[in-house]
Amino acid sequence: MADISANFLGIKSPNPFWLASAPPTDKKYNVLRAFEAGWGGVVWKTLGSQVKNVSSRYSAVNYNGSRVMGFNNIELISDRPLHINLKEIAECVKLFPDRAMIASLMADNTKESWHELIAQVEDTGAHGFELNFGCPHGMTERGMGAAVGQDPEIARMVVEWVMEKATIPVITKLTPNVHSVVPTGRAVVEADTDALSLINTIQSVTGVDLDTLVPNPYVAGKSVFGGYCGPAVKPIALKMLTTIAQDPVTNKVPISGIGGVSTWRDAVEFMLLGASNVQVCTAAMKHGFRIVEDMCEGLNNWMDEKGFATINDFIGKSVETITHWEDLDINYHHIAKINQDKCIHCGLCYIACEDTSHQSINLTYGKPYNMYLVKEEECVGCNLCQLVCPVDNCITMEVHRKGDEYLNWKEFQRLGMPLNDH
């Protein structure tokens, strides 16, 4: 059986699944339930100056019968007194010494505030810090949260302050509310952060209530931009993670992957693209803490199937497969093939191709059903038909090379070939 234990910055845990800094990690009661369910670690909900949260706080995007495809919140950092949070962190560490306990921090924008908060939290026995440079709402007017993460030089300065005082590992959490996470990532790595985590939530409006005409969540007739997370943000998170994993400066430190991790498959994808562990929030809020059991079992089975003994055997293995568009092989070609034994004759592939693609599927009317066949000479291999088909493996994409005249798009341009000859 594979070993799914994790070692992140010397912080050991029985598996790579941590709960992210969020409502599920706001108090001892929740955290103990999480540890009892089997979570490898938690990032305690962000500690800092006393705040007051509003009601309501959450909204969601549902799609095609699936609830909470995307999750939006306007909740700030922990609104519980700091001394109570510190006391409960210490108690959880003593009760579960084999689990990772990370404290998320967001201090006022002064060196003294950061140093004071760090000293208080280190006394709890916590194993590490996560600097919240990504909170997308509510704290920006005080030079906190995303206001720090969006400015590489401010982020660098704060990390330098933290590293002067911290004696336990420091993780810097990056905001996605920027054109690229790399500049801030580079700045904080150069300031000696021990690790990075990403992504934090994305600014959003999830929709407008058509009765009240006010976006949700609704607070006395008003709303604000919230932080968007959940399965809908996973593709964005994977892209930003990859840019960090590919950069020669930021890839020098471990990365904790966040953003739409709902299953063991999601976790493996994050780890293949460079994450050393993953953090989960929305999935736990929707399904409860016991989902970690399926995550651990699924990861273990997949590793056994692939022959990976430890998680370190596959972390980052997919990073090098993402390249620049102009470096792709333009001689590589797919042609769709429809398995007539599996086809249910719904016609979705034909409609999609005929209306919005390359008219590459032939429709033959007949009884008891219509037939759909691919026109191989017209198929460009876009795979839209495969994506809309409701039957797994009914439409497959077969590889056909179209010559070897050009290596890639750069070579095609170098030879000066006109587009209409392509």
C-alpha positions as CSV (number, residue, x, y, z in Angstrom):
1,M,0.0,0.0,0.0
2,A,1.2,3.5,-0.9
3,D,2.4,5.9,1.7
4,I,0.3,9.1,1.5
5,S,1.9,10.9,4.4
6,A,3.2,14.4,3.8
7,N,6.1,16.5,5.0
8,F,5.6,20.1,4.2
9,L,8.5,22.3,5.4
10,G,9.2,19.7,8.0
11,I,5.6,19.7,9.2
12,K,4.4,16.1,9.1
13,S,0.9,15.0,8.6
14,P,-0.7,11.5,7.9
15,N,-2.0,12.7,4.5
16,P,-1.6,15.8,2.2
17,F,-5.2,17.1,2.8
18,W,-5.5,20.3,4.9
19,L,-8.6,22.3,5.6
20,A,-8.1,25.9,4.3
21,S,-8.4,29.0,6.4
22,A,-12.2,29.5,6.4
23,P,-15.3,29.0,8.6
24,P,-14.6,25.2,9.0
25,T,-11.4,26.1,10.9
26,D,-12.8,28.9,13.1
27,K,-12.9,27.2,16.4
28,K,-11.8,24.2,18.5
29,Y,-15.1,22.3,18.1
30,N,-14.8,22.3,14.3
31,V,-11.1,21.5,14.2
32,L,-11.4,18.5,16.5
33,R,-14.2,17.1,14.4
34,A,-12.0,17.5,11.4
35,F,-9.1,15.8,13.0
36,E,-11.3,13.0,14.2
37,A,-12.6,12.6,10.6
38,G,-9.0,12.2,9.4
39,W,-7.8,15.5,8.0
40,G,-4.0,15.8,7.9
41,G,-4.0,19.4,9.0
42,V,-5.8,22.7,9.2
43,V,-5.1,26.3,8.6
44,W,-6.8,28.1,11.4
45,K,-9.2,30.9,10.2
46,T,-7.2,34.2,9.9
47,L,-6.2,35.9,13.2
48,G,-5.8,39.6,13.5
49,S,-7.5,42.7,14.8
50,Q,-11.1,42.3,16.1
51,V,-13.7,42.6,13.4
52,K,-17.5,42.4,13.1
53,N,-19.0,40.2,10.4
54,V,-22.3,40.8,8.6
55,S,-25.4,38.7,7.9
56,S,-26.0,37.2,5.4
57,R,-22.5,36.2,4.2
58,Y,-22.7,33.5,1.5
59,S,-24.1,33.0,-2.0
60,A,-23.5,30.3,-4.6
61,V,-23.7,29.5,-8.3
62,N,-25.7,26.4,-9.2
63,Y,-25.4,24.8,-12.6
64,N,-27.3,22.1,-14.5
65,G,-28.9,20.7,-11.3
66,S,-25.6,20.8,-9.3
67,R,-25.7,23.0,-6.3
68,V,-22.7,25.1,-5.2
69,M,-20.7,24.9,-8.4
70,G,-19.2,28.1,-7.2
71,F,-19.2,29.6,-3.7
72,N,-19.1,33.2,-2.7
73,N,-18.5,34.8,0.7
74,I,-18.2,38.2,2.2
75,E,-17.0,37.0,5.6
76,L,-13.9,38.7,7.1
77,I,-11.2,37.2,9.3
78,S,-12.1,35.5,12.6
79,D,-14.5,37.6,14.6
80,R,-13.8,35.7,17.8
81,P,-11.5,37.3,20.5
82,L,-7.8,36.6,19.8
83,H,-7.1,35.2,23.2
84,I,-9.8,32.5,22.8
85,N,-8.5,31.5,19.4
86,L,-5.0,31.2,20.8
87,K,-6.1,29.1,23.7
88,E,-8.0,26.7,21.5
89,I,-5.2,26.4,19.0
90,A,-2.9,25.3,21.8
91,E,-5.5,22.7,23.0
92,C,-5.9,21.2,19.5
93,V,-2.1,20.9,19.1
94,K,-1.9,19.0,22.4
95,L,-4.8,16.7,21.5
96,F,-3.6,15.9,18.0
97,P,0.2,16.4,17.9
98,D,0.5,14.4,14.6
99,R,-1.6,16.8,12.6
100,A,-0.4,20.0,11.0
101,M,-1.6,23.2,12.7
102,I,-1.0,26.3,10.7
103,A,-2.2,29.8,11.8
104,S,-3.4,32.2,9.2
105,L,-2.4,35.8,10.0
106,M,-3.4,39.3,8.9
107,A,-1.9,42.0,11.0
108,D,-2.1,45.8,10.7
109,N,0.4,47.1,8.2
110,T,3.2,47.8,10.7
111,K,6.2,45.8,11.7
112,E,5.3,46.0,15.4
113,S,1.8,44.6,14.8
114,W,3.2,41.6,12.8
115,H,5.9,40.9,15.4
116,E,3.4,41.0,18.3
117,L,0.9,38.7,16.6
118,I,3.7,36.3,15.6
119,A,5.0,36.0,19.2
120,Q,1.5,35.4,20.6
121,V,0.7,32.6,18.1
122,E,4.1,30.9,18.4
123,D,3.3,30.4,22.1
124,T,0.4,28.1,21.2
125,G,2.7,25.5,19.7
126,A,1.4,26.0,16.2
127,H,3.6,24.4,13.5
128,G,3.6,27.3,11.0
129,F,2.1,30.5,9.7
130,E,0.2,31.3,6.6
131,L,0.3,35.0,5.7
132,N,-3.1,36.1,4.3
133,F,-2.2,38.3,1.4
134,G,-5.4,37.6,-0.5
135,C,-8.5,38.5,1.4
136,P,-10.5,40.2,-1.4
137,H,-12.8,42.3,0.7
138,G,-13.2,44.4,3.8
139,M,-9.6,44.9,4.9
140,T,-8.1,46.8,2.0
141,E,-8.6,50.2,3.5
142,R,-6.1,49.4,6.2
143,G,-3.4,48.1,3.9
144,M,-4.2,44.4,4.5
145,G,-5.3,41.3,2.6
146,A,-5.4,41.8,-1.2
147,A,-4.0,45.3,-0.8
148,V,-0.7,43.7,0.2
149,G,-0.9,40.8,-2.2
150,Q,-1.5,43.0,-5.2
151,D,1.7,45.0,-4.7
152,P,4.9,43.0,-4.9
153,E,7.0,45.5,-3.0
154,I,4.5,45.8,-0.1
155,A,4.3,42.0,0.1
156,R,8.1,41.8,0.1
157,M,8.3,44.3,3.0
158,V,5.8,42.5,5.1
159,V,7.5,39.1,4.6
160,E,10.8,40.6,5.6
161,W,9.2,41.9,8.8
162,V,7.7,38.4,9.4
163,M,11.0,36.6,8.8
164,E,12.8,38.8,11.3
165,K,10.5,37.4,14.0
166,A,9.2,34.0,13.0
167,T,10.9,30.9,14.3
168,I,8.5,28.4,12.7
169,P,7.9,28.0,8.9
170,V,6.1,30.8,7.0
171,I,3.8,30.2,4.1
172,T,2.7,33.2,2.0
173,K,-0.8,33.0,0.5
174,L,-1.1,34.8,-2.9
175,T,-4.2,36.6,-4.2
176,P,-5.5,35.7,-7.7
177,N,-6.9,39.2,-8.1
178,V,-3.9,40.3,-10.2
179,H,-2.8,39.8,-13.9
180,S,-0.2,37.3,-12.8
181,V,0.7,35.8,-9.4
182,V,4.4,35.5,-10.4
183,P,5.6,39.1,-9.5
184,T,4.3,38.9,-6.0
185,G,5.4,35.3,-5.7
186,R,8.9,36.2,-6.7
187,A,9.0,39.2,-4.3
188,V,8.1,37.1,-1.3
189,V,10.4,34.3,-2.2
190,E,13.2,36.8,-2.5
191,A,12.2,38.0,1.0
192,D,12.8,34.4,2.2
193,T,9.2,33.1,2.7
194,D,9.5,29.4,3.3
195,A,6.6,28.4,1.0
196,L,3.7,29.7,-1.1
197,S,0.0,28.9,-1.1
198,L,-2.5,29.7,-3.8
199,I,-5.1,30.7,-4.8
200,N,-7.1,32.7,-2.4
201,T,-10.6,33.7,-3.5
202,I,-11.5,35.6,-6.7
203,Q,-13.5,38.8,-6.5
204,S,-17.0,38.1,-7.8
205,V,-20.7,38.8,-8.0
206,T,-22.5,35.5,-8.2
207,G,-25.8,36.9,-9.5
208,V,-28.7,39.4,-8.9
209,D,-31.9,38.5,-7.1
210,L,-34.6,39.2,-9.7
211,D,-37.2,40.0,-7.1
212,T,-35.2,42.4,-4.9
213,L,-32.9,43.5,-7.7
214,V,-30.0,43.3,-5.2
215,P,-27.0,40.9,-5.7
216,N,-26.5,38.1,-3.1
217,P,-25.5,37.9,-0.4
218,Y,-28.0,40.4,0.8
219,V,-27.3,42.8,3.7
220,A,-30.0,45.4,4.3
221,G,-30.6,46.0,0.7
222,K,-26.9,46.2,-0.3
223,S,-24.2,43.8,-1.4
224,V,-20.4,43.9,-2.1
225,F,-17.9,42.0,-4.2
226,G,-17.2,38.7,-2.5
227,G,-14.5,36.0,-2.6
228,Y,-15.3,33.2,-5.2
229,C,-14.2,29.7,-4.7
230,G,-15.3,26.1,-5.2
231,P,-15.2,23.8,-8.2
232,A,-15.7,26.6,-10.7
233,V,-12.3,28.2,-9.9
234,K,-10.3,25.1,-10.2
235,P,-9.1,25.7,-13.8
236,I,-7.9,29.2,-12.8
237,A,-6.2,27.9,-9.8
238,L,-4.4,25.2,-11.8
239,K,-3.2,27.8,-14.3
240,M,-1.8,30.1,-11.6
241,L,-0.2,27.2,-9.8
242,T,1.6,26.1,-12.9
243,T,3.0,29.6,-13.5
244,I,4.5,29.5,-10.0
245,A,5.8,25.9,-10.5
246,Q,7.4,26.8,-13.8
247,D,9.1,30.1,-12.7
248,P,12.8,29.6,-11.8
249,V,12.4,31.9,-8.7
250,T,9.1,30.8,-7.2
251,N,9.6,27.1,-7.9
252,K,12.4,27.0,-5.3
253,V,9.9,26.7,-2.4
254,P,7.1,24.2,-1.7
255,I,3.6,25.1,-2.8
256,S,0.3,24.4,-1.1
257,G,-2.4,24.2,-3.7
258,I,-5.9,25.7,-3.1
259,G,-8.9,26.4,-5.3
260,G,-11.8,24.0,-6.0
261,V,-10.2,20.8,-4.6
262,S,-13.3,18.6,-4.1
263,T,-12.1,15.0,-4.7
264,W,-8.9,13.0,-4.6
265,R,-8.6,13.4,-8.4
266,D,-8.6,17.2,-8.0
267,A,-5.8,16.8,-5.4
268,V,-3.7,14.7,-7.7
269,E,-4.1,17.2,-10.5
270,F,-2.8,20.0,-8.2
271,M,0.1,17.9,-7.1
272,L,1.0,16.8,-10.6
273,L,1.2,20.5,-11.4
274,G,3.6,21.3,-8.5
275,A,1.7,21.4,-5.2
276,S,3.2,19.5,-2.3
277,N,-0.2,19.3,-0.6
278,V,-3.7,20.7,-1.0
279,Q,-6.1,22.8,1.0
280,V,-9.9,22.2,0.9
281,C,-12.8,24.4,2.0
282,T,-16.0,24.5,-0.2
283,A,-16.2,20.8,-0.6
284,A,-16.1,20.3,3.2
285,M,-18.7,23.0,3.7
286,K,-21.0,21.2,1.2
287,H,-20.4,17.6,2.1
288,G,-19.0,17.6,5.7
289,F,-15.6,16.5,7.0
290,R,-16.0,12.8,6.2
291,I,-15.1,13.5,2.6
292,V,-11.5,13.2,3.6
293,E,-12.0,9.4,3.9
294,D,-12.8,9.1,0.2
295,M,-9.9,11.4,-0.6
296,C,-7.4,9.3,1.3
297,E,-8.7,6.0,-0.1
298,G,-8.8,7.3,-3.7
299,L,-5.3,8.7,-3.5
300,N,-4.0,5.5,-2.1
301,N,-5.6,3.4,-4.7
302,W,-4.5,5.6,-7.6
303,M,-0.9,5.6,-6.3
304,D,-0.9,1.8,-6.0
305,E,-2.3,1.5,-9.5
306,K,0.4,3.8,-10.9
307,G,3.2,2.4,-8.9
308,F,4.0,5.5,-6.8
309,A,5.3,4.6,-3.4
310,T,5.1,8.2,-1.9
311,I,3.5,11.4,-2.9
312,N,6.9,12.9,-3.7
313,D,7.1,10.4,-6.6
314,F,4.6,12.3,-8.7
315,I,4.6,15.9,-7.4
316,G,5.3,18.2,-10.3
317,K,5.4,15.5,-13.0
318,S,3.0,17.3,-15.3
319,V,4.6,20.8,-15.1
320,E,6.9,20.3,-18.1
321,T,4.0,19.2,-20.3
322,I,2.6,22.7,-20.4
323,T,4.4,24.8,-22.9
324,H,3.8,27.8,-25.2
325,W,1.3,27.7,-27.9
326,E,3.8,28.4,-30.6
327,D,5.9,25.4,-29.5
328,L,3.1,22.9,-30.1
329,D,3.4,20.3,-32.9
330,I,1.2,21.6,-35.7
331,N,1.5,18.3,-37.6
332,Y,-0.3,16.4,-34.8
333,H,-3.9,15.9,-35.8
334,H,-6.9,14.2,-34.2
335,I,-9.9,12.8,-36.1
336,A,-13.2,12.0,-34.2
337,K,-14.6,8.5,-34.4
338,I,-18.1,7.6,-33.3
339,N,-18.6,4.1,-31.8
340,Q,-21.9,3.1,-33.4
341,D,-22.5,0.4,-30.7
342,K,-22.4,3.0,-28.0
343,C,-24.2,5.8,-29.8
344,I,-27.7,6.6,-28.4
345,H,-28.5,8.7,-31.5
346,C,-29.3,11.9,-29.6
347,G,-27.7,14.1,-32.2
348,L,-25.9,16.4,-29.8
349,C,-22.6,15.9,-31.6
350,Y,-24.2,16.7,-35.0
351,I,-25.9,19.9,-33.8
352,A,-22.7,21.2,-32.1
353,C,-20.6,20.5,-35.1
354,E,-23.1,21.7,-37.7
355,D,-24.0,24.9,-35.9
356,T,-20.8,26.0,-34.2
357,S,-17.9,24.1,-35.5
358,H,-16.7,22.6,-38.9
359,Q,-19.7,20.7,-40.3
360,S,-17.7,17.5,-40.0
361,I,-20.5,15.0,-39.1
362,N,-22.8,13.5,-41.6
363,L,-26.5,12.9,-40.7
364,T,-28.3,10.0,-42.4
365,Y,-32.0,9.9,-41.6
366,G,-33.4,6.5,-41.0
367,K,-35.5,4.1,-39.0
368,P,-35.5,3.1,-36.2
369,Y,-32.9,5.9,-35.7
370,N,-30.7,8.4,-37.4
371,M,-27.0,7.6,-38.0
372,Y,-24.1,10.0,-37.4
373,L,-20.7,9.5,-39.1
374,V,-17.6,11.7,-39.1
375,K,-16.4,13.1,-42.4
376,E,-12.7,12.4,-41.8
377,E,-11.6,14.8,-44.5
378,E,-13.4,17.7,-42.9
379,C,-12.7,16.9,-39.2
380,V,-10.2,19.3,-37.6
381,G,-9.9,17.4,-34.4
382,C,-11.4,20.2,-32.2
383,N,-13.1,17.5,-30.0
384,L,-16.2,19.5,-29.4
385,C,-18.3,16.5,-30.4
386,Q,-16.6,14.4,-27.7
387,L,-17.1,17.0,-25.1
388,V,-20.9,17.3,-25.7
389,C,-21.5,13.6,-26.1
390,P,-23.4,12.2,-23.0
391,V,-21.9,8.7,-23.4
392,D,-18.5,8.0,-22.0
393,N,-16.0,6.8,-24.7
394,C,-18.7,6.8,-27.4
395,I,-16.7,9.4,-29.3
396,T,-12.9,9.0,-29.3
397,M,-10.2,11.1,-30.9
398,E,-7.7,9.1,-33.0
399,V,-4.3,10.5,-33.8
400,H,-3.3,11.1,-37.4
401,R,-0.2,13.0,-38.4
402,K,-0.5,15.4,-41.3
403,G,3.1,15.4,-42.6
404,D,6.3,16.5,-41.0
405,E,7.0,19.7,-42.9
406,Y,6.8,22.1,-40.0
407,L,8.0,21.5,-36.5
408,N,5.8,24.1,-34.8
409,W,4.2,27.5,-35.4
410,K,7.5,29.3,-35.0
411,E,9.0,27.2,-37.8
412,F,5.9,27.7,-39.9
413,Q,6.3,31.5,-39.6
414,R,10.1,31.4,-40.1
415,L,9.5,29.7,-43.5
416,G,7.1,32.5,-44.4
417,M,4.2,30.2,-45.4
418,P,0.9,32.1,-46.0
419,L,-2.0,31.2,-43.8
420,N,-4.2,30.2,-46.6
421,D,-1.7,27.4,-47.5
422,H,-2.0,25.9,-44.0
